[in-house]
Amino acid sequence: MSHPTYTQQALCRYNLPRLKRIAAELGVTPTGDKRAADTWVNAIITHQSTQLQKVDNQATAQAELHNYIADQAQAVAPEPLTIVEISFDHHEYYADDKLVASISHDDNHLTQPWVVMINDKEVFRANTLMRCAR
């Protein structure tokens, strides 16, 4: 449940019963003289600052997690594959300077003419070039 954020200036304008209602909504109980409005204002402001600190910590932790995931993704797959189109019916896929796979069109096969070759071995066939590229 979220509550509105009150500034000290806005809280100083409220009367004591209103400050007590706000504090009750936030779950705040002040220490000190509970008859003074300043005690209630300070308790509310202190409570809000601790809540903001929790949100900041969560945002920091989320950013650290996002950076960790990005670093791991970079370590696993450092760069995307480079595609070289030799001709319309022949494409080669490179990781850095190393040939990973080639996709070519086989005129002798009617239903799945596109073939993926890795290390000179057929590993996949499909009816479209895009299915092989996946």
N, C-alpha and C positions, 0 to 999 in steps of 0.2 A: 504494500500500500504506500503510495507516495503522498507527501504532505507539501503544502506550499512552503516556500522558503521566505522567512521574515528577516528584514534588515533591522538593525538596532534602532535606527531612526523611526521606522514604522512601528516597532514595538513600543517605543517610548510614548507614542500618541495614544495607546490603548489604556483603558482603565483597568484596575486590578481584577475584577471579575472576568473580563475578556482575556487577560493574560493567563489566568488560571485555566480557562477553557482551552486555550491554545496549548498550554503545557500538558493538560490532560490528554488532548488529542495526540500529542507527540510522545506521551509516556514519560514526561519529565517531572521530577520532584526536586525542587531546589533545597539546598542546605542553607541555613542561616535564618534571618528574620523573614518569615513568610508573609508578614504584613506589609513589607516594602515592595513596591513595584519593581525597583531596580534588581532585587534578588531574583524575581521571576524572569525579567528580561535577560539577565546574565545566564541563568540556567538554560533558557531556550536557545540563546546564541551559542553557548558551549555545546549543547546537544547537537545543534545543526552543524557545527564545525567538525565534530567527531563523525557524523554521518557523511559529510563531504570527504573526509579523510578515507573512509571505507570505500567510497566510490572511486577516488583517485587511486587507491591501492589496487582495486579490481581492474581499472583501466590500464594500469602499469603492468599487471600480471597478464592481461589479455594481449597487450602489445609484445611482451616478452615471448608469449606462446606463438604469436603470429610470426615473429622473427625466427624463432626456433624452427617452425614448420618450413618457412622459406629457405632457411639454411639447409635443412635436411633434403628438401626437394632439389636444391642446387647440387648437393653432394650425390644424390641418386641419379639425376639426369641433368648434368651440368649445362648442356646446350641443346636446343632443339635440332632435329635432324635437318640436314641440308638436302634439298631435292634438286637433282640435275635432270633436266628433260633432254634426253639424247635425241629422241624423235617423238612423234605423236604417240606411238605405241611402245615406247621404251623409256622408263624412268629409273634413275638410280638414287638411292638414299644413303647419305654419308653422315657419320658421326665424327666430327673433326675432319681428318683426311682419310678415314678408314671406310671402305665400302661395307655397308651393313646389309642391304638388300637391293634387289632390282625387281621391277614390275614390268612385264612385257605382255604383248598380245600374241596368243597362239591361234593362228588361222585354222588349224586342224581340229580344234575343239569347238563344237557349235554352241553348247549351253553355258559353258563357263570359260570364255576365251582368255580372261586375264589371269595371269599366274604370278605368284610371288616366289622369288628364288632367293635362298640364303645359303651361302657356301656351296653354290652350284647344285643345290637340292631344292626340289619343289616342296613348299611348305603350305601353300594355300592357293585356292582357285576361287574366282568369283565371276559374276556376270557383268560387273562394272569396275572401272578403274578406281572409283572412290571407295568401294568396299575393300579392295586390296590395300589402298592407302591407309585405311584405318588400322 
